């Protein structure tokens, strides 16, 4: 019984740490649509460039500010402009996913995996 409490406590701390980091606060997907997930509510966005996005992915900084997002083979910056070398990224297969993750031990570098 005691081991279960320890495991649950560690799991709770791990989840609380993930919640405190707001890298996944903003989501862009679909026809210009997006959501911002805040503490007690969410906000609908209509300013994205992900028209009919296949395999969308979004990343924000640790404070929840949008950094960039991906959809339909294009990477867009926080101002919704195509990023340098952000065109024609192959991710057209519907059954695969895309994720953006920070490069470990690095500030401002990310991997786009599709």
PyMOL commands that place a pseudoatom at each C-alpha (Angstrom):
pseudoatom trace, name=CA, resn=UNK, resi=1, chain=A, elem=C, hetatm=0, pos=[0.000, 0.000, 0.000]
pseudoatom trace, name=CA, resn=UNK, resi=2, chain=A, elem=C, hetatm=0, pos=[2.806, 2.369, 0.898]
pseudoatom trace, name=CA, resn=UNK, resi=3, chain=A, elem=C, hetatm=0, pos=[4.513, 1.783, -2.446]
pseudoatom trace, name=CA, resn=UNK, resi=4, chain=A, elem=C, hetatm=0, pos=[1.318, 2.741, -4.281]
pseudoatom trace, name=CA, resn=UNK, resi=5, chain=A, elem=C, hetatm=0, pos=[1.174, 6.042, -2.384]
pseudoatom trace, name=CA, resn=UNK, resi=6, chain=A, elem=C, hetatm=0, pos=[4.798, 6.800, -3.271]
pseudoatom trace, name=CA, resn=UNK, resi=7, chain=A, elem=C, hetatm=0, pos=[4.203, 5.973, -6.933]
pseudoatom trace, name=CA, resn=UNK, resi=8, chain=A, elem=C, hetatm=0, pos=[1.059, 8.125, -7.024]
pseudoatom trace, name=CA, resn=UNK, resi=9, chain=A, elem=C, hetatm=0, pos=[2.914, 10.973, -5.306]
pseudoatom trace, name=CA, resn=UNK, resi=10, chain=A, elem=C, hetatm=0, pos=[5.768, 10.851, -7.807]
pseudoatom trace, name=CA, resn=UNK, resi=11, chain=A, elem=C, hetatm=0, pos=[3.301, 10.650, -10.685]
pseudoatom trace, name=CA, resn=UNK, resi=12, chain=A, elem=C, hetatm=0, pos=[1.419, 13.669, -9.322]
pseudoatom trace, name=CA, resn=UNK, resi=13, chain=A, elem=C, hetatm=0, pos=[4.634, 15.705, -9.042]
pseudoatom trace, name=CA, resn=UNK, resi=14, chain=A, elem=C, hetatm=0, pos=[5.610, 14.730, -12.564]
pseudoatom trace, name=CA, resn=UNK, resi=15, chain=A, elem=C, hetatm=0, pos=[2.209, 15.774, -13.937]
pseudoatom trace, name=CA, resn=UNK, resi=16, chain=A, elem=C, hetatm=0, pos=[2.293, 19.038, -11.967]
pseudoatom trace, name=CA, resn=UNK, resi=17, chain=A, elem=C, hetatm=0, pos=[5.692, 19.814, -13.488]
pseudoatom trace, name=CA, resn=UNK, resi=18, chain=A, elem=C, hetatm=0, pos=[4.331, 19.179, -16.987]
pseudoatom trace, name=CA, resn=UNK, resi=19, chain=A, elem=C, hetatm=0, pos=[1.359, 21.426, -16.292]
pseudoatom trace, name=CA, resn=UNK, resi=20, chain=A, elem=C, hetatm=0, pos=[3.639, 24.225, -15.139]
pseudoatom trace, name=CA, resn=UNK, resi=21, chain=A, elem=C, hetatm=0, pos=[5.474, 24.163, -18.453]
pseudoatom trace, name=CA, resn=UNK, resi=22, chain=A, elem=C, hetatm=0, pos=[3.193, 25.689, -21.061]
pseudoatom trace, name=CA, resn=UNK, resi=23, chain=A, elem=C, hetatm=0, pos=[4.834, 24.458, -24.264]
pseudoatom trace, name=CA, resn=UNK, resi=24, chain=A, elem=C, hetatm=0, pos=[1.537, 22.955, -25.404]
pseudoatom trace, name=CA, resn=UNK, resi=25, chain=A, elem=C, hetatm=0, pos=[-0.753, 25.891, -24.524]
pseudoatom trace, name=CA, resn=UNK, resi=26, chain=A, elem=C, hetatm=0, pos=[-1.436, 26.829, -28.172]
pseudoatom trace, name=CA, resn=UNK, resi=27, chain=A, elem=C, hetatm=0, pos=[-2.833, 24.428, -30.770]
pseudoatom trace, name=CA, resn=UNK, resi=28, chain=A, elem=C, hetatm=0, pos=[-3.370, 25.176, -34.457]
pseudoatom trace, name=CA, resn=UNK, resi=29, chain=A, elem=C, hetatm=0, pos=[-5.242, 22.734, -36.687]
pseudoatom trace, name=CA, resn=UNK, resi=30, chain=A, elem=C, hetatm=0, pos=[-7.965, 22.543, -39.345]
pseudoatom trace, name=CA, resn=UNK, resi=31, chain=A, elem=C, hetatm=0, pos=[-9.201, 25.511, -41.374]
pseudoatom trace, name=CA, resn=UNK, resi=32, chain=A, elem=C, hetatm=0, pos=[-7.350, 28.433, -39.759]
pseudoatom trace, name=CA, resn=UNK, resi=33, chain=A, elem=C, hetatm=0, pos=[-8.592, 27.151, -36.401]
pseudoatom trace, name=CA, resn=UNK, resi=34, chain=A, elem=C, hetatm=0, pos=[-6.762, 26.959, -33.118]
pseudoatom trace, name=CA, resn=UNK, resi=35, chain=A, elem=C, hetatm=0, pos=[-7.182, 26.853, -29.358]
pseudoatom trace, name=CA, resn=UNK, resi=36, chain=A, elem=C, hetatm=0, pos=[-5.338, 28.427, -26.455]
pseudoatom trace, name=CA, resn=UNK, resi=37, chain=A, elem=C, hetatm=0, pos=[-5.626, 26.349, -23.288]
pseudoatom trace, name=CA, resn=UNK, resi=38, chain=A, elem=C, hetatm=0, pos=[-5.412, 28.497, -20.168]
pseudoatom trace, name=CA, resn=UNK, resi=39, chain=A, elem=C, hetatm=0, pos=[-5.707, 27.495, -16.515]
pseudoatom trace, name=CA, resn=UNK, resi=40, chain=A, elem=C, hetatm=0, pos=[-9.518, 27.559, -16.256]
pseudoatom trace, name=CA, resn=UNK, resi=41, chain=A, elem=C, hetatm=0, pos=[-10.707, 28.209, -19.805]
pseudoatom trace, name=CA, resn=UNK, resi=42, chain=A, elem=C, hetatm=0, pos=[-9.799, 27.984, -23.468]
pseudoatom trace, name=CA, resn=UNK, resi=43, chain=A, elem=C, hetatm=0, pos=[-9.935, 30.554, -26.263]
pseudoatom trace, name=CA, resn=UNK, resi=44, chain=A, elem=C, hetatm=0, pos=[-10.833, 29.813, -29.875]
pseudoatom trace, name=CA, resn=UNK, resi=45, chain=A, elem=C, hetatm=0, pos=[-8.438, 31.172, -32.528]
pseudoatom trace, name=CA, resn=UNK, resi=46, chain=A, elem=C, hetatm=0, pos=[-9.159, 31.876, -36.194]
pseudoatom trace, name=CA, resn=UNK, resi=47, chain=A, elem=C, hetatm=0, pos=[-5.841, 33.402, -37.278]
pseudoatom trace, name=CA, resn=UNK, resi=48, chain=A, elem=C, hetatm=0, pos=[-3.872, 30.267, -38.176]
pseudoatom trace, name=CA, resn=UNK, resi=49, chain=A, elem=C, hetatm=0, pos=[-2.617, 29.284, -41.623]
pseudoatom trace, name=CA, resn=UNK, resi=50, chain=A, elem=C, hetatm=0, pos=[-3.239, 25.544, -41.343]
pseudoatom trace, name=CA, resn=UNK, resi=51, chain=A, elem=C, hetatm=0, pos=[-6.036, 25.212, -43.928]
pseudoatom trace, name=CA, resn=UNK, resi=52, chain=A, elem=C, hetatm=0, pos=[-7.193, 21.606, -43.721]
pseudoatom trace, name=CA, resn=UNK, resi=53, chain=A, elem=C, hetatm=0, pos=[-3.997, 20.675, -41.900]
pseudoatom trace, name=CA, resn=UNK, resi=54, chain=A, elem=C, hetatm=0, pos=[-2.700, 17.136, -42.104]
pseudoatom trace, name=CA, resn=UNK, resi=55, chain=A, elem=C, hetatm=0, pos=[-0.551, 16.190, -39.109]
pseudoatom trace, name=CA, resn=UNK, resi=56, chain=A, elem=C, hetatm=0, pos=[-0.538, 19.607, -37.382]
pseudoatom trace, name=CA, resn=UNK, resi=57, chain=A, elem=C, hetatm=0, pos=[1.866, 20.406, -34.540]
pseudoatom trace, name=CA, resn=UNK, resi=58, chain=A, elem=C, hetatm=0, pos=[2.398, 23.494, -32.399]
pseudoatom trace, name=CA, resn=UNK, resi=59, chain=A, elem=C, hetatm=0, pos=[4.997, 24.584, -29.826]
pseudoatom trace, name=CA, resn=UNK, resi=60, chain=A, elem=C, hetatm=0, pos=[5.009, 27.465, -27.345]
pseudoatom trace, name=CA, resn=UNK, resi=61, chain=A, elem=C, hetatm=0, pos=[7.661, 28.712, -24.949]
pseudoatom trace, name=CA, resn=UNK, resi=62, chain=A, elem=C, hetatm=0, pos=[7.667, 27.879, -21.223]
pseudoatom trace, name=CA, resn=UNK, resi=63, chain=A, elem=C, hetatm=0, pos=[5.365, 30.859, -20.575]
pseudoatom trace, name=CA, resn=UNK, resi=64, chain=A, elem=C, hetatm=0, pos=[2.775, 29.753, -23.146]
pseudoatom trace, name=CA, resn=UNK, resi=65, chain=A, elem=C, hetatm=0, pos=[3.713, 32.217, -25.912]
pseudoatom trace, name=CA, resn=UNK, resi=66, chain=A, elem=C, hetatm=0, pos=[3.366, 30.774, -29.401]
pseudoatom trace, name=CA, resn=UNK, resi=67, chain=A, elem=C, hetatm=0, pos=[6.727, 30.078, -31.068]
pseudoatom trace, name=CA, resn=UNK, resi=68, chain=A, elem=C, hetatm=0, pos=[5.782, 28.294, -34.297]
pseudoatom trace, name=CA, resn=UNK, resi=69, chain=A, elem=C, hetatm=0, pos=[3.466, 25.690, -35.750]
pseudoatom trace, name=CA, resn=UNK, resi=70, chain=A, elem=C, hetatm=0, pos=[3.261, 23.197, -38.601]
pseudoatom trace, name=CA, resn=UNK, resi=71, chain=A, elem=C, hetatm=0, pos=[0.534, 22.057, -40.984]
pseudoatom trace, name=CA, resn=UNK, resi=72, chain=A, elem=C, hetatm=0, pos=[0.308, 20.683, -44.529]
pseudoatom trace, name=CA, resn=UNK, resi=73, chain=A, elem=C, hetatm=0, pos=[4.075, 20.556, -44.918]
pseudoatom trace, name=CA, resn=UNK, resi=74, chain=A, elem=C, hetatm=0, pos=[4.654, 24.216, -43.963]
pseudoatom trace, name=CA, resn=UNK, resi=75, chain=A, elem=C, hetatm=0, pos=[6.158, 25.723, -40.796]
pseudoatom trace, name=CA, resn=UNK, resi=76, chain=A, elem=C, hetatm=0, pos=[4.696, 29.077, -39.697]
pseudoatom trace, name=CA, resn=UNK, resi=77, chain=A, elem=C, hetatm=0, pos=[6.184, 31.495, -37.150]
pseudoatom trace, name=CA, resn=UNK, resi=78, chain=A, elem=C, hetatm=0, pos=[4.254, 33.193, -34.342]
pseudoatom trace, name=CA, resn=UNK, resi=79, chain=A, elem=C, hetatm=0, pos=[3.197, 35.947, -36.774]
pseudoatom trace, name=CA, resn=UNK, resi=80, chain=A, elem=C, hetatm=0, pos=[1.752, 33.299, -39.147]
pseudoatom trace, name=CA, resn=UNK, resi=81, chain=A, elem=C, hetatm=0, pos=[4.453, 33.824, -41.795]
pseudoatom trace, name=CA, resn=UNK, resi=82, chain=A, elem=C, hetatm=0, pos=[6.248, 30.920, -43.466]
pseudoatom trace, name=CA, resn=UNK, resi=83, chain=A, elem=C, hetatm=0, pos=[9.572, 30.355, -41.704]
pseudoatom trace, name=CA, resn=UNK, resi=84, chain=A, elem=C, hetatm=0, pos=[12.896, 30.212, -43.552]
pseudoatom trace, name=CA, resn=UNK, resi=85, chain=A, elem=C, hetatm=0, pos=[13.155, 26.755, -45.177]
pseudoatom trace, name=CA, resn=UNK, resi=86, chain=A, elem=C, hetatm=0, pos=[9.655, 26.031, -43.846]
pseudoatom trace, name=CA, resn=UNK, resi=87, chain=A, elem=C, hetatm=0, pos=[8.087, 24.989, -47.172]
pseudoatom trace, name=CA, resn=UNK, resi=88, chain=A, elem=C, hetatm=0, pos=[7.527, 21.520, -48.604]
pseudoatom trace, name=CA, resn=UNK, resi=89, chain=A, elem=C, hetatm=0, pos=[8.336, 19.458, -45.533]
pseudoatom trace, name=CA, resn=UNK, resi=90, chain=A, elem=C, hetatm=0, pos=[7.244, 15.938, -46.329]
pseudoatom trace, name=CA, resn=UNK, resi=91, chain=A, elem=C, hetatm=0, pos=[4.473, 14.823, -43.998]
pseudoatom trace, name=CA, resn=UNK, resi=92, chain=A, elem=C, hetatm=0, pos=[1.659, 14.023, -46.360]
pseudoatom trace, name=CA, resn=UNK, resi=93, chain=A, elem=C, hetatm=0, pos=[0.824, 10.548, -45.024]
pseudoatom trace, name=CA, resn=UNK, resi=94, chain=A, elem=C, hetatm=0, pos=[-2.463, 10.744, -43.114]
pseudoatom trace, name=CA, resn=UNK, resi=95, chain=A, elem=C, hetatm=0, pos=[-1.691, 7.840, -40.780]
pseudoatom trace, name=CA, resn=UNK, resi=96, chain=A, elem=C, hetatm=0, pos=[1.442, 9.383, -39.307]
pseudoatom trace, name=CA, resn=UNK, resi=97, chain=A, elem=C, hetatm=0, pos=[1.741, 12.146, -36.766]
pseudoatom trace, name=CA, resn=UNK, resi=98, chain=A, elem=C, hetatm=0, pos=[3.923, 15.178, -36.243]
pseudoatom trace, name=CA, resn=UNK, resi=99, chain=A, elem=C, hetatm=0, pos=[5.438, 16.504, -33.040]
pseudoatom trace, name=CA, resn=UNK, resi=100, chain=A, elem=C, hetatm=0, pos=[7.710, 19.417, -32.174]
pseudoatom trace, name=CA, resn=UNK, resi=101, chain=A, elem=C, hetatm=0, pos=[10.077, 18.880, -29.248]
pseudoatom trace, name=CA, resn=UNK, resi=102, chain=A, elem=C, hetatm=0, pos=[12.831, 21.037, -27.745]
pseudoatom trace, name=CA, resn=UNK, resi=103, chain=A, elem=C, hetatm=0, pos=[16.404, 19.901, -28.348]
pseudoatom trace, name=CA, resn=UNK, resi=104, chain=A, elem=C, hetatm=0, pos=[17.782, 18.747, -24.975]
pseudoatom trace, name=CA, resn=UNK, resi=105, chain=A, elem=C, hetatm=0, pos=[20.262, 21.076, -23.270]
pseudoatom trace, name=CA, resn=UNK, resi=106, chain=A, elem=C, hetatm=0, pos=[19.653, 23.759, -25.871]
pseudoatom trace, name=CA, resn=UNK, resi=107, chain=A, elem=C, hetatm=0, pos=[17.888, 27.100, -25.844]
pseudoatom trace, name=CA, resn=UNK, resi=108, chain=A, elem=C, hetatm=0, pos=[15.738, 27.907, -28.848]
pseudoatom trace, name=CA, resn=UNK, resi=109, chain=A, elem=C, hetatm=0, pos=[16.417, 24.797, -30.932]
pseudoatom trace, name=CA, resn=UNK, resi=110, chain=A, elem=C, hetatm=0, pos=[13.629, 22.344, -31.718]
pseudoatom trace, name=CA, resn=UNK, resi=111, chain=A, elem=C, hetatm=0, pos=[13.093, 19.093, -33.616]
pseudoatom trace, name=CA, resn=UNK, resi=112, chain=A, elem=C, hetatm=0, pos=[10.135, 18.757, -35.972]
pseudoatom trace, name=CA, resn=UNK, resi=113, chain=A, elem=C, hetatm=0, pos=[9.459, 15.039, -36.232]
pseudoatom trace, name=CA, resn=UNK, resi=114, chain=A, elem=C, hetatm=0, pos=[7.017, 13.724, -38.793]
for i in range(1, 114): cmd.bond("trace and resi %d" % i, "trace and resi %d" % (i + 1))
show_as sticks, trace
zoom trace
